[in-house]
Amino acid sequence: MRTQTQAKAFFLNDFLIGGLQGLLLAGTLLGIAFFPSAGWASGTLTVSGSSMLFPLEKIWAKAYMSEHPGSRIQVLSPGSGVGLSESVQGEVAIGSSDFYLTKEIREHHPTMVSIPVAISDAEVVYNLPGFSKTHPIRFDGPVLARIYLGEIRSWDDPALRHLNPDLPLPHRIIHVVHRSDESGTNFVFTDYLSQTSRRWESRIGRGRSPKWTSGKAYRGSAGVIEAVMMTPGAIGYAGLGWVQKSHLPAGALKNRSGAYVVGTEKTIRNAGLAAISLPRFPDSFNRSIVWEVQGKDVYPDANFEFFLVDTNLDGETMRAVREWISWVLGSGQKAKYMRGAGFVPIPFSPSSPHLSRILRRLIPGNTFREVSPG
């Protein structure tokens, strides 16, 4: 078990490497100002958005610039919501996001397209002294929703004991932790709650910035992880990469087939494979796979990670975007890049028809029509 000093050291290290949301939103990072436009003429291609995807984007950018002398990729992590806003407004070439372009977003921003680049998840993490990863606590949607609604307040509540008859759950207050910022991780987490709990769907619903009714708010995945690590009895949520680095135990979520599954590279990949195997799965990937796919070893709160691009970018910038994304969907999918950051590759080969259809969207003035089931 980590001491408080170790926990603080972990958080500060990850904050300096992977978070920096406050400094980024202020407009500078160690004295380097934001670039005022997405144009390639500046010599820099800027990717801005998801704090979850940020560690992988940094790895990609370093490898790409090494292989392509003269190129420059700048990666920022103010959150998925900001990434969408900046890409729509032309402030950056690419917005990165943990959520797809829903029908509502598409109606407001018809020239935007979403490009799947990786798979991750939203996992429930907790801090219970004496509990390890060996015997994960089980959660289903209705019980998890009641915890986040403030209706289940103790770890030994009868509803939790019913799901975990073999675990000695303690009589300890549950400290609920959630994100304060607009976040794709919020979107994925509340998507699971909405699809599994009518009570949650009717009161809160799915969203990037839900109106929480209980718990304490912290900025970014780093903030949530640090709060859980520092608070015995706490519960929170974050993506696989953050969970792996924190060494916090993650809960087993009930999936559509009735199995309780922990998020791992294997179970997340299984979710992606099951999704793209569905005949109704769209070429645009604009569909939630949370709870949608079935299988005994399928994690129910997995999702694709996206790059968001405006098809009205100027030709020179679009060329740079296309070359970068082609590399990301080819060489960038190698395990040596993905695994260390806690992500899973898109489950198709570089020669797949899926990839060809994806890249066809990145031609200025194209006629591709994005489809968003919801």
JOGI-V340323 format. One record per helix or strand of 2 or more residues. SS is the DSSP state (alpha for helix, beta for strand). FROM is the first residue (numbers start at 0). LEN is the number of residues. If there is no record, write none. Layout:
ss-><SS & SS>
from-><FROM & FROM>
len-><LEN & LEN>
This chain:
ss-><alpha & alpha & beta & beta & alpha & beta & alpha & beta & alpha & beta & alpha & beta & beta & alpha & beta & alpha & alpha & beta & alpha & alpha & beta & alpha & beta & alpha & beta & beta & beta & alpha & beta & alpha & alpha & alpha & alpha>
from-><3 & 20 & 27 & 31 & 39 & 44 & 53 & 72 & 79 & 93 & 102 & 111 & 122 & 132 & 137 & 140 & 157 & 174 & 183 & 197 & 215 & 219 & 233 & 239 & 248 & 251 & 259 & 264 & 301 & 314 & 330 & 334 & 352>
len-><15 & 6 & 2 & 2 & 3 & 5 & 14 & 4 & 9 & 4 & 6 & 10 & 4 & 3 & 2 & 8 & 6 & 5 & 13 & 6 & 3 & 11 & 5 & 7 & 2 & 3 & 2 & 12 & 9 & 14 & 3 & 7 & 10>
